[in-house]
Every structure is written in structure tokens, then in C-alpha cells.
Amino acid sequence: MLERTSTTERYTRGVAAAVVAVVTLVLAANAGPARATEARPAEARPAEGRPAWQTAATTNPAAPADR
């Protein structure tokens, strides 16, 4: 027949499981995406005052008028 575990042993296991859970969460929170090695080009960002869906081709005055 199985022996009953002591209260101290149960609390010790519970605290150990809590510590492992906290360490896992802290490590997961710190594991972010890698930093870029070079800066993003300026043309990848939308211009000020212009909606993001508008591209340079749609606002270029030198573009052909048949669009």
C-alpha cells in the first residue's frame, strides 16, 4: 500500500514547482526576436500625412496619367 506523503514534502514540491514556473515565464518573456543587424530603409515607412496604403507610385506626379 502507498504511504501518505508528509505535509512538508508536499509543500516543498509545490514551492519547487512554483519556482520552476516563474523561472520559465521569466525566460520566455526575455526571449524576444533578434535585433536587426542593419536599419530599415526609409522608404519602407509611410510618409507623414499620407495613409499607409498609398505608395509612391500612386502619389508620384511624374507617373503616367492613364492609371
DSSP file (Angstrom, degrees, kcal/mol; ACC not computed):
  #  RESIDUE AA STRUCTURE BP1 BP2  ACC     N-H-->O    O-->H-N    N-H-->O    O-->H-N    TCO  KAPPA ALPHA  PHI   PSI    X-CA   Y-CA   Z-CA
    1    1 A M              0   0    0      0, 0.0     2,-0.1     0, 0.0     0, 0.0   0.000 360.0 360.0 360.0 147.4    0.0    0.0    0.0
    2    2 A L        -     0   0    0      1,-0.1     2,-0.3     0, 0.0     0, 0.0  -0.444 360.0-126.3 -74.4 142.5    1.2    3.5   -0.7
    3    3 A E        -     0   0    0     -2,-0.1     2,-0.3     1,-0.1    -1,-0.1  -0.615  25.9-110.0 -85.6 148.7    2.4    5.7    2.1
    4    4 A R        -     0   0    0     -2,-0.3     2,-0.2     1,-0.1    -1,-0.1  -0.605  33.7-121.8 -77.1 134.9    1.0    9.1    2.7
    5    5 A T        -     0   0    0     -2,-0.3    -1,-0.1     1,-0.1     2,-0.0  -0.484  30.1-108.7 -77.0 148.1    3.4   11.9    1.8
    6    6 A S     >  -     0   0    0     -2,-0.2     4,-2.1     1,-0.1     5,-0.1  -0.322  20.2-117.4 -74.7 159.4    4.2   14.3    4.6
    7    7 A T  H  > S+     0   0    0      1,-0.2     4,-2.5     2,-0.2     5,-0.2   0.890 115.2  54.0 -61.9 -40.9    2.9   17.9    4.6
    8    8 A T  H  > S+     0   0    0      1,-0.2     4,-2.4     2,-0.2    -1,-0.2   0.904 108.1  49.5 -62.1 -41.4    6.4   19.2    4.4
    9    9 A E  H  > S+     0   0    0      2,-0.2     4,-2.3     1,-0.2    -1,-0.2   0.900 110.7  49.9 -66.0 -40.6    7.2   17.2    1.4
   10   10 A R  H  X S+     0   0    0     -4,-2.1     4,-2.1     2,-0.2    -2,-0.2   0.924 112.6  46.2 -64.8 -44.2    4.0   18.3   -0.4
   11   11 A Y  H  X S+     0   0    0     -4,-2.5     4,-2.7     2,-0.2     5,-0.2   0.880 111.1  53.3 -65.5 -37.9    4.8   22.0    0.3
   12   12 A T  H  X S+     0   0    0     -4,-2.4     4,-2.4    -5,-0.2    -2,-0.2   0.926 110.4  46.6 -63.1 -44.4    8.4   21.6   -0.8
   13   13 A R  H  X S+     0   0    0     -4,-2.3     4,-2.3     2,-0.2    -1,-0.2   0.891 112.4  51.0 -64.0 -39.1    7.2   20.1   -4.1
   14   14 A G  H  X S+     0   0    0     -4,-2.1     4,-2.0     2,-0.2    -2,-0.2   0.912 111.5  46.3 -64.9 -43.6    4.7   22.8   -4.5
   15   15 A V  H  X S+     0   0    0     -4,-2.7     4,-2.5     2,-0.2    -2,-0.2   0.903 112.1  51.2 -66.5 -40.9    7.3   25.6   -3.9
   16   16 A A  H  X S+     0   0    0     -4,-2.4     4,-2.2    -5,-0.2    -2,-0.2   0.903 110.5  49.0 -63.1 -40.4    9.7   23.9   -6.3
   17   17 A A  H  X S+     0   0    0     -4,-2.3     4,-2.1     2,-0.2    -1,-0.2   0.880 110.9  50.7 -66.0 -37.2    7.1   23.7   -9.0
   18   18 A A  H  X S+     0   0    0     -4,-2.0     4,-2.5     2,-0.2    -2,-0.2   0.907 109.8  49.6 -66.4 -41.7    6.2   27.4   -8.4
   19   19 A V  H  X S+     0   0    0     -4,-2.5     4,-2.5     1,-0.2     5,-0.2   0.920 111.2  49.1 -63.4 -43.5    9.9   28.4   -8.7
   20   20 A V  H  X S+     0   0    0     -4,-2.2     4,-2.3     1,-0.2    -1,-0.2   0.900 111.3  50.4 -62.8 -40.4   10.3   26.4  -11.9
   21   21 A A  H  X S+     0   0    0     -4,-2.1     4,-2.3     2,-0.2    -2,-0.2   0.916 111.6  47.1 -64.5 -43.2    7.1   28.0  -13.3
   22   22 A V  H  X S+     0   0    0     -4,-2.5     4,-2.5     2,-0.2     5,-0.2   0.925 112.4  49.1 -65.1 -44.3    8.3   31.6  -12.5
   23   23 A V  H  X S+     0   0    0     -4,-2.5     4,-2.4     1,-0.2    -1,-0.2   0.906 111.3  50.7 -61.9 -41.3   11.8   30.9  -14.0
   24   24 A T  H  X S+     0   0    0     -4,-2.3     4,-2.2    -5,-0.2    -1,-0.2   0.914 111.4  47.5 -62.7 -43.4   10.2   29.5  -17.2
   25   25 A L  H  X S+     0   0    0     -4,-2.3     4,-2.2     2,-0.2    -2,-0.2   0.894 112.0  49.6 -66.3 -39.5    7.9   32.6  -17.5
   26   26 A V  H  X S+     0   0    0     -4,-2.5     4,-1.6     2,-0.2    -2,-0.2   0.920 112.5  47.2 -65.6 -43.0   10.8   35.0  -17.0
   27   27 A L  H  X S+     0   0    0     -4,-2.4     4,-0.8     1,-0.2    -2,-0.2   0.888 112.4  49.9 -65.2 -38.6   12.9   33.2  -19.5
   28   28 A A  H  < S+     0   0    0     -4,-2.2     3,-0.4     1,-0.2    -1,-0.2   0.868 109.2  52.1 -67.9 -35.6   10.1   33.2  -22.0
   29   29 A A  H  < S+     0   0    0     -4,-2.2    -1,-0.2     1,-0.2    -2,-0.2   0.838 110.8  47.8 -69.4 -32.1    9.4   36.9  -21.5
   30   30 A N  H  < S+     0   0    0     -4,-1.6     2,-1.5    -5,-0.2    -1,-0.2   0.597  88.7  90.9 -84.8 -11.2   13.0   37.7  -22.2
   31   31 A A     <  +     0   0    0     -4,-0.8    -1,-0.1    -3,-0.4     3,-0.1  -0.650  60.1 154.7 -87.5  86.2   13.2   35.6  -25.3
   32   32 A G        -     0   0    0     -2,-1.5     3,-0.1     1,-0.2    -2,-0.1  -0.394  50.5 -66.3-102.0-178.7   12.3   38.2  -27.9
   33   33 A P        -     0   0    0      0, 0.0    -1,-0.2     0, 0.0     2,-0.0  -0.336  61.4 -96.9 -66.8 152.4   13.0   38.5  -31.6
   34   34 A A        -     0   0    0      1,-0.1     2,-0.2    -3,-0.1     3,-0.1  -0.349  42.3-105.1 -68.1 149.7   16.6   39.1  -32.6
   35   35 A R        -     0   0    0      1,-0.1     2,-0.1    -3,-0.1    -1,-0.1  -0.483  37.7-104.5 -75.6 146.7   17.7   42.6  -33.3
   36   36 A A        -     0   0    0     -2,-0.2    -1,-0.1     1,-0.1     3,-0.1  -0.427  17.3-144.3 -70.4 143.8   18.2   43.7  -36.8
   37   37 A T  S    S+     0   0    0     -2,-0.1     2,-0.3     1,-0.1    -1,-0.1   0.744  84.4  30.4 -81.9 -23.0   21.8   44.0  -37.9
   38   38 A E  S    S-     0   0    0      3,-0.0    -1,-0.1     0, 0.0    -2,-0.0  -0.951  92.1 -98.5-134.3 155.5   21.0   47.0  -40.2
   39   39 A A        -     0   0    0     -2,-0.3     3,-0.1     1,-0.1    -2,-0.1  -0.299  43.3-101.2 -70.1 153.8   18.5   49.8  -40.1
   40   40 A R        -     0   0    0      1,-0.1    -1,-0.1     2,-0.1     5,-0.1  -0.486  44.3-101.6 -71.5 145.0   15.3   49.6  -42.1
   41   41 A P    >   -     0   0    0      0, 0.0     3,-1.4     0, 0.0     4,-0.3  -0.372  25.3-123.4 -66.9 149.2   15.3   51.6  -45.3
   42   42 A A  G >  S+     0   0    0      1,-0.3     3,-1.3     2,-0.2    -2,-0.1   0.808 107.4  63.3 -64.7 -30.7   13.5   55.0  -45.1
   43   43 A E  G 3  S+     0   0    0      1,-0.3    -1,-0.3     4,-0.0     4,-0.1   0.613  88.8  69.8 -73.6  -9.2   11.2   54.1  -48.0
   44   44 A A  G <  S+     0   0    0     -3,-1.4    -1,-0.3     2,-0.1    -2,-0.2   0.717  89.3  74.1 -77.6 -20.1    9.7   51.2  -46.0
   45   45 A R  S <  S-     0   0    0     -3,-1.3     2,-0.1    -4,-0.3     0, 0.0  -0.728  92.3-110.2 -93.6 142.5    8.0   53.6  -43.7
   46   46 A P        -     0   0    0      0, 0.0     6,-0.1     0, 0.0     3,-0.1  -0.408  38.3-106.3 -68.9 148.1    4.9   55.6  -44.8
   47   47 A A    >   -     0   0    0      4,-0.2     3,-1.5     1,-0.1     2,-0.1  -0.322  43.5 -87.3 -71.4 156.2    5.4   59.3  -45.3
   48   48 A E  T 3  S+     0   0    0      1,-0.2    -1,-0.1    -2,-0.0     0, 0.0  -0.378 111.2  13.0 -63.0 138.0    4.0   61.7  -42.8
   49   49 A G  T 3  S+     0   0    0      1,-0.2    -1,-0.2    -3,-0.1    -2,-0.1   0.483 105.0 104.2  77.3   2.8    0.4   62.8  -43.5
   50   50 A R  S <  S-     0   0    0     -3,-1.5    -1,-0.2     4,-0.1     0, 0.0  -0.946  77.4-109.9-117.4 135.7   -0.2   60.1  -46.1
   51   51 A P    >   -     0   0    0      0, 0.0     3,-1.2     0, 0.0    -4,-0.2  -0.295  28.3-119.7 -60.6 150.3   -2.2   56.9  -45.5
   52   52 A A  T 3  S+     0   0    0      1,-0.3    -5,-0.0    -6,-0.1    -2,-0.0   0.766 110.0  62.0 -64.5 -25.9   -0.1   53.7  -45.3
   53   53 A W  T 3  S+     0   0    0      2,-0.1     2,-0.4    -7,-0.0    -1,-0.3   0.711  85.5  88.8 -76.7 -18.1   -1.9   52.2  -48.3
   54   54 A Q    <   -     0   0    0     -3,-1.2     2,-0.2     3,-0.0    -4,-0.1  -0.667  64.3-165.2 -81.0 129.7   -0.8   55.0  -50.6
   55   55 A T    >>  -     0   0    0     -2,-0.4     4,-1.0    -9,-0.1     3,-0.5  -0.558  37.1 -99.9-105.4 174.4    2.6   54.2  -52.2
   56   56 A A  H 3> S+     0   0    0      1,-0.2     4,-0.8    -2,-0.2     3,-0.2   0.814 120.5  61.3 -63.1 -29.9    5.0   56.5  -54.1
   57   57 A A  H 34 S+     0   0    0      1,-0.2    -1,-0.2     2,-0.2     3,-0.2   0.850 105.0  46.5 -67.5 -33.7    3.6   55.2  -57.4
   58   58 A T  H <4 S+     0   0    0     -3,-0.5    -1,-0.2     1,-0.2    -2,-0.2   0.698 120.2  38.2 -82.8 -17.6    0.1   56.4  -56.6
   59   59 A T  H  < S+     0   0    0     -4,-1.0    -1,-0.2    -3,-0.2    -2,-0.2   0.344  84.8 115.9-112.5   5.2    1.2   59.9  -55.5
   60   60 A N    ><  -     0   0    0     -4,-0.8     3,-1.5    -3,-0.2    -5,-0.0  -0.652  51.8-157.4 -79.2 117.9    4.1   60.4  -58.0
   61   61 A P  T 3  S+     0   0    0      0, 0.0    -1,-0.2     0, 0.0    -4,-0.0   0.746  92.6  58.8 -68.3 -20.3    3.2   63.4  -60.2
   62   62 A A  T 3  S+     0   0    0      2,-0.0     3,-0.1    -3,-0.0    -2,-0.1   0.501  83.1 110.0 -84.5  -3.1    5.6   62.1  -62.9
   63   63 A A  S <  S-     0   0    0     -3,-1.5     4,-0.0     1,-0.1    -5,-0.0  -0.353  85.4 -86.7 -70.4 152.9    3.6   58.8  -63.2
   64   64 A P    >   -     0   0    0      0, 0.0     3,-0.7     0, 0.0    -1,-0.1  -0.277  31.1-133.8 -59.0 146.3    1.6   58.2  -66.3
   65   65 A A  T 3  S+     0   0    0      1,-0.2    -2,-0.1     2,-0.1    -3,-0.0   0.554  90.5  82.7 -80.9  -9.0   -1.9   59.7  -66.2
   66   66 A D  T 3         0   0    0      1,-0.2    -1,-0.2     0, 0.0    -3,-0.0   0.299 360.0 360.0 -82.3  12.6   -3.6   56.5  -67.6
   67   67 A R    <         0   0    0     -3,-0.7    -1,-0.2    -4,-0.0    -2,-0.1   0.475 360.0 360.0 -80.8 360.0   -3.7   54.8  -64.1
